[in-house]
Amino acid sequence: MGKYNELAKTIVDNVGGVENISGLTHCITRLRFVLKDESKGNDAVLKATDGVVTVLKAGGQYQVVIGNHVPQVFEDVVAVTGVIEDGEKPKLNAFDAFIQIISGIMLPFLGVMCAAGMIKGFNALFIFLKWYTETDGAYIIFNAIGDSIFRFLPVIVGFTAAKKFGVNQFVGLAIGLAFVYPTIQKDTMVADAATAAAAAGVDPAPLGQLFGLEGLDYYFTFFGVPVVATNYISSLIPVIIVVALAAPLERFFKKVLPDLIKNFFTPFCVMLISITAGLLVIGPIIGILSNWLAAGADYLYALQPVVFAFAVGGLWMVLVMFGLHMSLIPIVMVQFMTLGYSNLLNGMFTHSFALMTVLFALALKIKDKKARAETFPAILSSFFGITEPAIYGFALPRKTPFIFACISSAIGGATFQIVGQILSPDGIVAGYTMGGLGVFGFPSYINPTTNDASGVVAAFVGVVVGMVAGFVLTFFFYKEKDAELVIDTTSIPVHPVTQDQVVIAPVEGKIIPLSEVKDQAFAEGLLGKGVAIEPTKGEVIAPFDGEITSLFPTLHALGITSDSGLELLIHIGLDTVKLDGKYFVGHVKQGAKVKAGELLLTFDIDGIKSEGYNTQVPVIVTNTPAYTEVVPTKAIEAGRETELITALV
């Protein structure tokens, strides 16, 4: 177990437990669960958990946003859950299912692929700077390191796709290896045909064209069946489909073959059938469709590339929020495979830099010193291309800065496109590798064939314009009233707010300002505005009509949402989670509809104190940003009918 063991346990408990998990992976900043029943996820509890940025649901996944240290948290979650078997999958629409498949296959090696792209990009940069030439050993070694993952991408995809579809992963590797085997590549077939033709003194030509169609050349046959010449290096979709075909085949042969020969005859039959079908039918069809897809994307881009870049830049952070940016990866990979570059993501390149200066301007306006200090790690993270901490921690809860960041990103992306079109000698504005994020992405815009760096210049100009726009919009047009809000991502509203709401005191006792609570997160208002009560009676009653949206298993805290949308956290004592439910008795269950004044929990004040715990009860409006003002009472004592908090829309 690692240092995030307790956090991992809390996360697993609040996604419905191990039995509710049918899949788990992670990306750069978030855990991505596939849950059998998403309604069992305790959104409010997770959002209020220290170490969790926020919770999102998209693409058939329950996403718990953690931050840059998500790999370590992931390891501890895996340690807590053990081996997660494939369970009953939730019903998804076609698009969500597609996103889930692509995410599950690509995310495990996305970081390594970005690292390889960075190496290729920097290699191109060093050639441009004439630090060495393409014949030097340094270039050859660095190129081998950076290019290998792209050249043998089908092998890696075969492995991760096999895990996704429940196939023997070494069968997945074998499928991928078959697709990169030299003699079945179109380039090799053409070269071999040219060599044979030269030896015979004739012009090189294919044996024929399937159905007489251009682009369906074949140079040999398989028992009389033409094998269409296609390049599979760096391909993605054909291998995924072949592995998907292998899954039911493997299940079938495991079922019908005798145990004595099952271990080696199952992969024998699966590989023979699936790979043959892949090379004869699936691969050529996907190759044709890929060419059409790349041409279609290029056509849409060419219709009005500046508008296209503006739209991508403006919408990119919205796509990231919901994890939908993964849907573009197959199209981008198809472009790299067919064109050698991709022009679809020019507009998004400036988004992390625009967001960075939005946060910098925000930091200059925030009065709270701690909140200001917390912006700088998010600013640095954005510089390196990791935007979730900035989006969820600062921009999105305040709404206006997030809008400014999207506008600035769109302006920067459009500028990048315009300058690129002016400077590019061949009119192509594109990235030539799946490069690194943020500042590490610049070298990917060097054309390794022509050694042209105009794309880097255009990217730099676009970044500067986006940064200036982000800073100016935020610094001059962001209202000071908003800047005074110091709310963490847990306060992103998840219920619509329809009217003002009065909160009746849920606990009787002495009212104290939130700033006097002996817990920094509560005292500094990081979880939202509210008050605290030093209880004199160990009862918690419903402060309004509503629903119990979260109830900790330890019963030390609960979340309740009013019928009008106010989200309230009632936390009995400080650090009392460690009591593991001792001295607490629950009288309602999560999901229960309750009326104002109804008994929710009872607790033993003296017992809690005897264990050395503080009994202060913070009462927090966790969706504070949804209201124009949250006003605590000026009363000193809380009774059963005391109006503790008034939230104004």
N, C-alpha and C positions, 0 to 999 in steps of 0.2 A: 504494500500500500504506500502511496505517496503522500505528499503534504496536503493534497486536496481530497483526502479520503472522506472527511465529514461532509464537504460540499457535494461529493459524488453521491453519498448516501441520501442526502436531502433531495438531490435532483431525481434519483431513481425512485424514491418514495413518492415524489410529487408528479411523476409522469404516469403513475398508476401501478408502480412496482414492476419487478422483473417480468411477471406473468403478462403484463400489458405491452411489453416491448417485443416487436417482431423484427426490428432492424435498427442498426445504429452505425453512423459514420460521423465524420466531422470535416469541416473545411477550415479556412484560416482563422475564423473567429467564433464559430458556432457548432454546437452539438446538433446533429440532425437525427432525430428519432423517427421511426415509423411505428406508430402505435396501433394496436388493435382497436382501441376505443379512445379517440382524442378527448372525449368529454371527461375522461378520468384524470386528465392533466390539470393540476392546480395552478393555473396561470398566476393568480394573485400571490400565492405563496412563493412561487419561484421568482416573481418580479421583486418581492420583498426580501429575497435571500441575498445576503452579502456574497458577492462573487458572481452573481448573475446580472447581466446588463438588462436583458429583456427577453420576452418570449414571443415568437412569431409562428404562424401556421400558414404554410404555402407549399404548393407542389406535392401535396400528400405527405408532408413532413411536419413534425412538431419540433420547431427549432428553438434551442435554448442558447441565446447569445452570451458568450463568455468573455471574449477578448483575445489578445495575442497569445495567452497561455493555455488556449484550449487543448493543445495536444496532451499536456500533462493532466488536465482534468479528464480528458477522454480516456487516458490510460487507467485512471482511478475508477472511472465509471465502468470500464470493462472489467476491472478487478472486482468491483462490487457485484456486477451482474453475472459474471462468469461467461460461459459460452451462450450466446443468444441464438437459439434455434429459430429457423424460419417458422413463423406461426401463421395464423390466419391473417391475410392481408386485408386492409380496409378497401372498400370499393372506391375506385378513383375514376374520374373521367379520363378521356384519352390523353389530354394535355398534361394533367397531373401525373398520370402514369409514365408518360414520356420523360418529364422532368425528374421523376424519382429514379428511373432507370439510368438516365445520363448522369445524374448526381452520384448515384451509387457506384457507377463505373469510373467516372473521371476524378471525383474528389480524392480518392486515396493517393493518387500520384500527381495531383495538380501542382502541389508545391515543388516537387522534383522537376516537373516539366517547366515551371516558371524559372527555376534555378538553371536548368539547361539552356533555356532561352536567353537568360542573362549572360551566360558564358559565351554563347554564340554572338550576342550583341556586342559585348566588350571585345571579343576577338575581331569583329568587323571594325569597331572603333579604333583598335590598336593598329590595324592595317591602314585605316584612313590617316592616322597620325604618323604613319611610316615608322612605327617602332620596330616592326619586322615585316617580312614579306610572306606571301603564301607558300613559299618553298622552305621557310624556316621551320625547325623542329617545334618551336613554341606554338606556331599557328596550327601545325598538324595535330599536335597533342590536344590543344584546347578545342579545336574543331571536332576531334573525335569524342571528347567528353561532352561537348554541347550538342552535337548532332546525333549522337547515338540513340537517345531516347526518341527522337523524331523519326529517325530512319527505321527503327525497330518498334515503332509505336504499336503495330498490331500484336506484338508479343505481349506487351504490358496490358493492352486492352483485353486480350484473350484471357489473361490471368485474372484481372479484376472482374471482367464480365462473368467468368466461370463462378466466382464467389457470389456475384449478384444473382445468378440464375440457379445456383445450387448444383453446379457441375463440378466434377473432379478438376481441381485447378491445374493439374498437370496436363489434362486433356485440353483445357483452355490455352495453356502455353503451346501445346503441339499445334493447335489450330492457328494461333498467331504466327508461329514459326513457319508453317506451311505457306502462309500468305506473304512472307518476306523472302521465301526461297528464291534465289537468283534466277533460275531458269524459267520461272513462270511469270516474270516481269516483262512487260511489253518492250522496254528498252533493250533487255537481253535478247528477246526474240528477234527484234529488228536488227540488232548487231549481228546475231548468228546468221540471219538470213542474208545480210550484206556480205559476210565472210564467205558463205557458201556460194553466193552468186558471183563473187569476184573470182573464186577458184574455178567456177564453171564458165567464166567469161560471159555472163549474162547479167541483165539488169536485176537488181534485188526487187522482189515483190512478194506479198503474202500469198498463201495458197488460195485465198478467196475472201469474200465478205459475207458474213452471216445475213441471210435474207437480202443480200445485195445492197445493204445500207452502209453508207460511209461512216467510218469510225468503229465498225464491227469487224475489223480485220482479224484473221486467224492464220497462224503459222504452223500449227499441227492439230491433230485430231485425237480424240479419246474414243477408241473403238468406233471410229467413223463419225463421232460427234465433234463438231468444231469447238475448239477452245479459244474463245475471244481474247485477244491480247489486251491486257489491262495492267497498269502499274498499281501495286497495292502498298508500296512504301508510304508510310505516314497515313495510311487509311484507317478509318475508324468504324464506320457503319457496317461494312461487310462482315468484319470479324464478330461484331456484336450480334448480328443476325444469325451467323453460323453457330455461335455459342448458344444462342437461344434455341436453335434447332436441336443442338446436341442435348439439351436438358431433358426433353421428353424421351429422346432415344435412350439416354442413359438410364432413366427410370424404367423404361420398358425392358431393356436387356438385363438389368439387375433383377427384375421380377421373373423373367422366363428362363434365364440361364442357370444351369446347375451350380451349386456352391463351389464345386471342385475346379471349375474353369472360369468362374465369374470374374475374378480379379484381373485377369489379362484379356479375356475375350470381350468383356464389356467395353473397355477402351478401344480394343481392336475394331469392333463393329461400329462404335460411335464415331471414331476418327475416319474410318473408311467411308461411311455414308455421308457424314456432315461435311467433311473437307472436300470430297468429290463434288457434292451438290454445290458447295460454296464456290469452287473454281469453275464449274461448268455453267451454273445458272445464276446463283445469288450474286457473286462478284461482278460479272458482266452487267447484270441489270442495275445493280447499285452504282457501278461505274458510270453508266449512261445517265442515271438520275442525278448523280453527283455533278456531272458536267452541266446538266440542265439547271440544277440548283445554284451552282456557282455563277453560271451565266445570268440567271434570273436576278440574283443578288447584285451582281455587277451592273445589270441593267437598271435596277431600281436606284442604285447609288448614282449611276451616270445621269439619270433624269434631272436631278438637282442635288448634286453632292453637298453643297453648302447647307441646304435645308435639311438634308439627311443627317449631316454631322451635328447640326443644331439640335435636332430632335433626339438623337442618341445621347448627346451630352446632357440635355435637360432631363431625360427620363432614366438615365443610368442608375442614379442612386435610388430611385423608386424601385427599379428592377432588383437591385441588390437587397433592398429591404425585404422583399418577398422571396428572394432566392431564385427569381425567374431569369436572371442573367445567364444561368447555366444553359438555358434553351438555345442560346446563340453559339455555344461552343462547337456543336457539330457543323454549323454553317461556316464558321471561321476555319475549322480544320479542313473542310472541303476546299475552301479557297486556297489554303496553303498547299494542299495536295495537287490541285489542278492548275493554279496560277503561280504558285511560289510566293505569294504574299496575300495579305488580307487588308481590305480597305473599309471594312464594316465598322471597326471600332475606333476610328480616328477621333470621333466626337467625344468618346468617353475618357480619353487620355488626360484631359485637364481637370477632371472632376475632383480628384483627391487634393490637388493644389488649390483649387477654388475653395473647397471646404476648409482647407488649412487656414487661409486668410480670413474666412468668415469667423472661425474660432479665435483667431488672433485679435480681430476687432472686438469680438464678444468679450474676450479676456480684459481688454482695456476698459470695458464699460461695466463689468461685474464688480460690485462693491465688496462682496464677501471674499476675504483673502483666501480661504481654503478652496472655495469653488474656483477662484481664479487660478490658483496653483494647479488644480486638477485638470484644467484645460490644456496645459502644456504637454503632458504625455499623449493626449489625443491629437494635438497639433503635430508632434513628432511622428506619431503613428500614421497620420495622413500623408506626411512627407514621403513615407516609405510605402504608401499605397494601401494601407489598411484603414478603412474608413468607418467601420462599424462603431468603434468607441466614440468617434466624433458625432456620427449620425444619431445614435441612440442615447448617448450621454448628455449631449448639449443641444445640437441643432433641432432635432425632431421634437423634443419636449417643449421647446420655445416656439415651434412652428415657423415663425417668420424667418429666422436664420436658415432653416432648411430650404425654404422657398428661395431665399437669396442664393444659397449654394447651388441649387438646380439652375437658376437663371444664369449665374456666373459660369457654371460648367458649360451650359449651352452656348454662351457667348464665346468662351474660350475654344470650344470645339469647332465652332463655325470659323473662327479666326484661323485656327490651325489649318483647316481645309482651304481657306482662301489663300493664305500665304503659301501653302504647299503647292497649290495649283500654279501660282505665279513662279515659284522657284524651281519646280521639278522640270528637268530637261525632257523627260518623256511623258509628262502629264500625269504620272501615277503618284498618288499620295497614299502611302500604305506602310504597314509594319511588315517586316520580313521574317520575324521570328515571334513565337509566343514568349515574349520577353518578360522581364520582371515587372513588378508593380511600382508605381510612384516614380521616384527619381531614377530607379534602375531600368525604367522602360525606355529612356531616351535612345540608347544604342540600337534598339530593335528597329529604328527607322532609318538606319544606314542600309543602302542597297548593296549587298555583298557582291553582286555581279559587276556593277558599274563603279563601285566605291563612291557613290554619290551620297552626301550627307545633308542634302537640302531638306530632307524630311525631319532631321534633328533640329535644324534651324526653325522650321515651321512649327514644330512641336514646342520649342522654347518660346517662340513669340505667342503662340496660343496659350501657353501656361501663364506667361506674364500678364496677358490681357485678362484671363480668367481670374488670376489672383488679385489684380487691381480692382476688377469689378466686384469680387466678393468682399474685399475690404471696404470699398467705398459704400456699397449698398448697406452693409451691416453697420458701419461706423456712423453714417449720417442719417440712416432711415430706420434704425432699430430703436424702438421706444425705450426710454430709461425705466419705465414701469415694468416692462417685460424683463429688462436686464437685471432687476433686483430679485427676480425669482431664482431660487437656487434649488432646483428639483432634479433628482436623479431620474434615470430611465424608468424606474418602477412606477412613476406617476403618469405614464402615457395612458390616456383614458381608453378603456376597453368597452365601456357602455355609453350610450348617448345620454347627454345631460339635457333635461327638458325644462327644468325650473329650479327656483331657489330651494334650498333644503335646510331645515333646522334639525340639528343633531341633539337629542336628549341625552343627558349623562348616562352612560351605560353602567357606571360604577358609582357608588356613594363614597364620599370622602372629601379631603382637602384638595382644592384645585391649585395646581402650580404651573407656572409658565413652562413651555416646552424646553426653553433654553436651560432650565434648571435640572433637567433629567440627567442622570448619571450615565449617559450613553451618548457618545459623540454623534452617531448617525441620527438619533432622534433629536438631540439638542441643537444640532446645526440645520435641522429642517431638510436633510437630504432625502428623506422619504416622503415629505410633504408637510403641510402646515397642520397645526392642531394644538392640543393642550395635553397635560398629564394630570393624573389624580393619584393622591396617596390614599389608598382605600381604607375605609373603616368597616366595611362589610364585604364579605367574600362572595358576592354575587355579581354576575354580568347579565344585564338585561338588554333586549333589543332597543337600540336608540331611535328606531323608526321602522316603518313597514318595509320589508325587503326580503332578500334571499341570502342565505349563508353561502357565500361563493368560495370560501376556503376555511378549512378547519385543520389546524396542525394535529398530527397524531398524538403529540405530547400535550395537547389541549392548552398550551400556554399562550396561544394567540389565535385569533380568528379574523376573517375578512367578511364583511357584510356589505351588500350593495342595495341601496334604496331603490324604490320603484321609479324614482326620477333620475337615477343614474349615479348618485354619489357613492364612491367607493371608500369604505372606512376600514382601517386596521385597528384592532384593539389588542394590545400586547400586554399581558398580565405579568408584571415583574420584568426584571432585567436579567438576561442570561438564564432564565428559568427553563429554557429548552433542555438544559443539562439534568433537570429533575426527572425527565423522561415520563412525565405524566403524573408523578407523585404529588399528592395534595390537590389534584384537579379532578373534577367530575363534569362530564359533558351531558347536557340535557337536550341537545339537538344534533342533527347530522348534517354533513355538507350537502348543499342543494335544497335544504329545507326552506320553505316559505314561512316567515315569522311576522308577528305583529308587534308594534311598539309596546314595550313593557314586558314582553314574554321572556321568561328565564332561559338563558343560553348556557351559562357555565356557573359552577360554584368552585370556590377555591379556599384553602385553609391559609389565612394570612399568617397566623402564628407558626404554622408548620413550615411555610416557605421561609420565614425569617429565621427559624431555628436552624435551617440549613445554611444560613449566611447569605441569603439572596435579598436584593433590593425588591420591594413590592410595588414600586411606582408603576402606574398603568398609563403608558402613552396612548392617546386616541388621535389617530392620524388620518387626514383626508388624502389618500394616496393619489387621487386624480386632481390634485390642486390646480394644474394648468387649465382644466376644463372650466374653471370659474374665474370671474373677474376679481373676486375678493373672497377670502376665507377669514371670517372674523371670530376669534375666540371670545368667550364670555368674560366679563369683568368681575363676576362673582367669585367669592372665596371658597364657598362650600358647595358641593354637588349633592343634590338630593335626587329622588326618583323622577322628578319632573323638571329639573333644572335644564334650561336651554344652554347647552355647553358650547356649541359651534353653530354659526350661521354661514352658509355658503351661498354666494350671490352669483347668478348667471350673468 
